[in-house]
Amino acid sequence: MLQFPNPSRSYDATRHAVRFWGHEGAMEACFFICSESLARLQPGIQPSEADLLRAFDANRDRIQEIALKVYGRGRRGSYDLVVGDF
């Protein structure tokens, strides 16, 4: 089962998204949550790196819950959590 033992996350300026990782055994899965999805979870945030990371941290449990569902749809190289997932 996919787990999120590593709390690290980072801002990806190219995607304007927050990147985080999950692990299933020895396999690592990379996830991206776009700024629009973070704004849906936390209305009124500014689109700055610091605000997006704070929004991620404040909503980590919900984001990881959605990441599990997206991951369950099929294995890929990376996974994007988009507004429609929330």
trRosetta pair geometry for C-beta under 8 A, 3 or more apart (Angstrom, degrees):
i j d omega theta_ij theta_ji phi_ij phi_ji
1 24 6.6 -143 108 -125 15 94
2 22 4.7 26 -176 155 106 133
2 23 7.2 147 -150 76 61 28
2 24 4.7 -47 -88 -69 61 101
2 29 6.6 -29 -130 25 121 141
2 67 7.6 -133 132 124 143 97
2 68 5.8 180 72 -115 124 77
2 71 5.2 34 -38 114 165 163
3 22 6.5 157 77 -165 28 86
3 23 5.8 -31 65 67 81 79
3 24 7.2 134 13 -87 71 51
4 7 7.5 77 148 -88 97 50
4 20 7.3 17 -142 151 118 119
4 21 7.6 145 -133 96 76 52
4 22 5.1 -53 -83 -109 76 80
4 23 7.6 142 -96 19 29 76
4 64 5.1 -87 -10 -129 155 131
4 67 7.6 79 -66 80 127 146
5 23 6.2 -37 21 35 103 125
6 21 5.9 1 68 74 124 108
6 23 7.4 83 3 -17 104 118
7 60 7.8 -3 -143 -146 91 153
8 20 7.3 168 99 -131 54 76
8 21 7.3 11 74 26 91 106
9 18 5.4 18 169 175 120 107
9 19 6.5 165 -162 82 69 49
9 20 4.2 -29 -106 -84 95 97
9 53 6.7 161 99 -136 114 87
9 56 5.7 -144 126 133 164 149
9 57 7.7 -157 39 -67 139 76
10 18 7.2 160 81 -156 30 65
10 19 5.2 -17 63 58 82 100
10 20 7.9 157 19 -74 60 55
11 17 7.8 161 -155 89 56 34
11 18 6.0 -41 -100 -103 56 66
11 19 7.6 154 -116 14 6 84
11 49 4.4 7 -119 -144 175 98
11 52 6.3 102 -112 82 110 124
11 53 6.0 -74 -57 -59 105 105
12 15 4.5 19 109 37 119 104
12 16 7.5 -70 92 -11 74 13
12 17 5.1 -11 57 65 108 80
12 18 7.2 161 12 -111 85 14
12 19 4.9 78 -33 -29 117 113
12 32 6.5 -51 34 -124 145 113
13 16 6.8 20 -161 -77 35 54
13 49 7.5 -34 -83 -84 88 115
15 19 7.8 96 52 -59 137 98
15 32 5.6 -44 134 -162 158 144
15 34 7.0 -108 154 -103 96 79
16 34 6.7 42 97 -152 82 78
16 35 5.0 -49 146 -14 98 123
16 47 7.3 -3 -168 -175 118 111
17 32 4.3 44 134 -177 146 101
17 33 5.9 162 -166 75 96 35
17 34 4.7 -52 -98 -98 104 47
17 35 6.5 -117 -88 -30 51 68
17 52 8.0 -157 -153 175 21 144
17 80 7.7 -69 -134 -135 163 88
18 32 7.1 152 75 -153 41 56
18 33 5.2 -14 57 56 93 92
18 38 6.9 87 2 -64 120 137
18 52 5.7 -172 -52 146 108 106
18 53 6.3 146 -109 -94 124 58
18 56 4.6 -130 140 -72 174 146
19 30 6.5 -15 -164 -171 104 96
19 31 6.9 149 -154 82 53 51
19 32 5.4 -24 -96 -96 70 74
20 30 8.0 155 84 -156 31 53
20 31 5.3 -22 66 65 77 103
20 33 7.6 6 14 -1 107 105
20 56 7.4 166 -42 -174 130 134
20 63 7.7 81 36 131 149 130
20 67 7.8 -76 82 -90 114 157
21 28 5.7 -16 -168 -170 119 102
21 29 6.7 146 -159 76 64 50
21 30 5.8 -30 -102 -102 80 56
21 31 6.9 176 -90 17 27 84
22 28 7.5 149 80 -159 43 54
22 29 4.6 -16 63 61 92 105
22 31 6.5 51 -7 -19 101 120
22 64 7.6 134 -88 -140 117 91
22 67 6.2 162 -40 142 140 132
22 71 6.8 -66 70 -76 153 153
23 26 7.8 -39 -168 -149 104 8
23 27 6.8 150 -157 82 61 51
23 28 5.5 -28 -100 -103 79 62
23 29 7.2 -172 -81 17 28 79
24 27 4.9 -15 66 65 84 106
24 29 6.8 42 -1 -18 100 115
29 71 6.1 48 163 -118 167 121
29 78 7.6 139 -176 -122 67 44
29 79 6.4 20 169 -1 109 119
30 77 7.5 -13 44 146 109 63
30 78 4.4 -39 83 -117 102 94
30 79 7.1 165 90 23 52 73
31 67 5.1 -23 -113 -128 160 121
31 70 7.6 110 -125 80 112 136
31 71 8.0 -62 -81 -63 115 102
31 78 7.0 171 -87 -171 25 78
31 79 4.8 -26 -109 72 74 100
31 80 7.7 155 -161 -90 61 22
31 81 6.3 32 -178 -20 107 106
32 78 6.5 39 -8 161 103 119
32 79 7.2 178 25 89 69 50
32 80 5.1 -22 68 -111 101 67
32 81 6.8 -165 92 21 48 75
33 37 5.1 -110 -175 82 88 134
33 38 6.1 103 131 -54 110 91
33 56 6.7 144 64 -107 135 103
33 63 5.9 -49 -69 -145 158 121
33 80 7.9 143 -91 -165 32 53
33 81 4.3 -18 -103 63 79 118
34 37 5.0 99 60 6 75 101
34 38 7.3 -141 101 -2 41 88
34 80 6.9 31 -33 -170 102 100
34 81 7.2 -157 8 82 73 66
34 82 6.1 26 17 -113 126 60
34 83 7.4 -59 68 -38 120 77
35 38 5.5 -55 -148 39 37 112
35 39 6.2 40 152 -22 68 104
35 47 5.4 46 -174 -133 147 93
35 52 5.7 -66 -112 -107 87 128
36 39 5.6 -52 -147 35 32 113
36 40 6.7 38 150 -23 62 100
36 82 7.6 12 78 -160 114 65
36 83 5.1 -51 125 -61 113 113
37 40 5.6 -49 -153 29 35 114
37 41 6.7 30 150 -13 64 104
37 81 5.5 137 176 119 173 90
37 82 6.1 -153 -63 -163 121 20
37 83 5.3 -145 -83 -77 71 52
37 85 7.0 4 -124 54 130 103
37 86 5.7 135 -151 -7 89 134
38 41 5.7 -56 -151 39 36 109
38 42 6.2 -24 166 35 71 101
38 45 6.5 -60 131 60 101 152
38 52 5.5 86 97 -142 170 78
38 55 4.4 94 -179 113 111 138
38 56 6.4 -49 -115 -62 123 71
38 59 7.4 170 -137 45 72 141
39 42 6.8 -79 -131 69 26 64
39 43 6.4 57 174 -110 69 44
39 44 8.0 154 -151 22 82 26
39 45 5.7 -136 -105 48 69 100
39 47 7.8 -24 -65 -81 122 82
39 55 7.7 -20 -71 -157 39 165
40 43 7.4 11 -138 -69 20 75
40 83 5.7 132 -35 -134 147 85
40 86 5.1 135 107 93 139 143
41 55 6.4 125 84 174 110 105
41 59 4.5 41 160 -119 141 169
41 62 6.5 161 -133 92 126 140
41 63 7.4 -23 -84 -65 165 92
41 86 6.5 -98 -62 -149 87 155
42 45 5.0 53 107 -34 106 121
42 55 4.3 -147 39 -135 145 105
42 58 6.3 77 -82 80 141 132
42 59 6.3 -135 -40 -34 107 130
45 51 4.7 155 -176 162 99 117
45 52 7.0 120 146 -79 137 50
45 54 7.6 -178 -133 76 124 102
45 55 4.9 -21 -90 -66 164 134
46 51 4.5 140 59 -9 80 167
47 51 7.1 -51 -49 70 4 127
47 52 7.0 30 -155 -54 43 110
48 51 4.6 85 57 12 87 103
48 52 6.8 -158 86 -7 41 88
49 52 6.0 -62 -147 38 26 108
49 53 6.3 22 159 -16 64 109
50 53 6.0 -59 -149 38 28 108
50 54 6.4 27 154 -18 64 107
51 54 5.6 -54 -146 38 33 112
51 55 6.2 35 154 -21 66 105
52 55 5.6 -51 -146 36 32 113
52 56 6.5 37 152 -22 63 102
53 56 5.5 -49 -150 32 34 115
53 57 6.5 33 153 -18 65 104
54 57 5.7 -54 -148 37 33 111
54 58 6.2 30 155 -18 67 109
55 58 5.8 -56 -144 39 30 110
55 59 6.2 -5 165 11 64 115
56 59 6.5 -85 -146 54 22 87
56 60 6.5 57 155 -78 65 75
56 63 6.5 1 -149 -28 71 167
57 60 5.9 -8 -149 -42 31 110
59 62 4.9 -50 -178 47 88 113
59 63 5.4 93 120 -28 90 102
60 63 5.7 -62 -143 40 28 112
60 64 6.1 24 162 -17 67 108
61 64 6.0 -58 -148 38 27 107
61 65 6.4 33 151 -24 62 106
62 65 5.5 -52 -151 32 33 117
62 66 6.6 29 153 -14 65 104
62 86 8.0 58 152 -125 116 106
63 66 5.9 -56 -152 38 32 108
63 67 6.2 37 148 -24 65 107
63 81 6.8 106 -155 121 84 174
64 67 5.2 -47 -142 34 36 119
64 68 6.6 46 154 -25 63 96
65 68 6.0 -49 -159 26 30 113
65 69 7.2 26 147 -13 60 103
66 69 5.6 -55 -156 36 39 112
66 70 6.3 36 150 -17 71 105
66 81 5.6 87 118 -139 123 125
66 85 5.1 98 -173 148 123 114
66 86 6.3 -31 -100 -81 154 75
67 70 5.7 -54 -143 40 33 109
67 71 6.0 37 156 -22 66 108
67 79 6.8 112 -147 105 80 140
67 81 6.3 -61 -81 -69 73 129
68 71 5.7 -55 -145 37 27 113
68 72 6.3 31 154 -24 62 108
69 72 5.6 -56 -150 32 30 115
69 73 7.2 41 150 -33 60 96
69 85 7.3 157 85 -160 120 103
70 73 5.9 -44 -164 11 37 116
70 79 5.1 124 127 -177 123 127
70 80 7.9 -139 -171 71 149 38
70 81 6.0 -124 -30 -92 159 78
70 85 6.0 -13 -69 -128 115 141
71 75 7.9 26 -170 -96 71 54
71 79 6.0 -57 -79 -77 69 164
76 79 6.1 127 63 -73 116 73
81 85 5.1 -102 -159 61 72 154
81 86 7.6 66 167 -40 100 98
82 85 5.6 111 57 -4 57 101
83 86 6.2 -71 -162 40 40 101
